[in-house]
């Protein structure tokens, strides 16, 4: 059984079914809204409906789809309780529930505040809301982004979003300013992003790192201020990305440790707290491997093959996993970072030395366009592989 129909859960369920395993996917939503490419929606360059994928392809592939929310997992009885009171038994359970926004982590930012200062960190109405906030802002206004400390879903995501918001402002509201208030000093592809910003958006983006007091410690919704360690900043539009943790069902099922994430072993991503339950994607603590849709898809295929081996009484093959994160810095212009991972001596996934890397700093405009084309090709392939 698989709980959660995102890139991790859907991919794993399809691959298991393709290998003759009877598999049930528990997912309450009739469609999935993908986060990759959703920053294009924020910038008005893509429609939200282009992010929507259904589960008909999984049903055609032989997956039983239960359109219910799973409310509780009983690891001892090997049973899942559904929102309607139904119960489903399992031999092995794959948990791919994704993230939960921590509304308790940033004073002043709660569930009511998200409708006024959208985080848009789960694709859907919030994504469209943030775009509408930007479109309605007067030229000359200030857009402020609050960026959290690691770990969180999609490490380069805030900086891709900043790039595309900057493109929107440059073309639609050229007197506006974008302020990035960051809870860390370093971030994924930092040198590449900074170089692109200097070239494409000179004077438009100001990045305030942790060392310069960039961490937001309070949100003043009524006063339209973000309070930092160096003072406060007024804004016209704010995108507050709060800290995150594994989704509630993972926590309530006893799969989460003090970090807020699910510890797993690196061979078949089996929970270190409850054997027989495997955790994929953003909810899991995967060591060096970041939380991304590419990573989730990669992990799902490895786990499906590992489960087939386990059902056959064989030891799973030690995996090699790949992750590539493409980031658009403007329409049809992208940069990327890639990594290759294997089980490490510390019992977690570790980088393979000498593998991966980032785009060349001095790449040509044509190279950047090709990277954007690769990003589009990956998105098409991954969504087809997950949802059909």
Helices and strands as residue ranges (DSSP letters): E 2-3, H 7-18, E 24-26, E 31-33, H 38-42, G 48-51, E 52-54, H 56-60, E 64-66, E 70-74, E 79-82, E 87-89, E 93-95, E 99-101, G 113-115, H 125-136, E 142-147, H 157-172, E 177-182, H 190-200, E 205-208, G 210-212, E 216-220, E 225-228, E 231-234, E 237-240, E 244-246, H 248-252, E 262-263, E 277-279, G 281-283, E 284-285, H 293-311, E 320-330, E 333-343, E 349-351, E 357-358, H 365-387
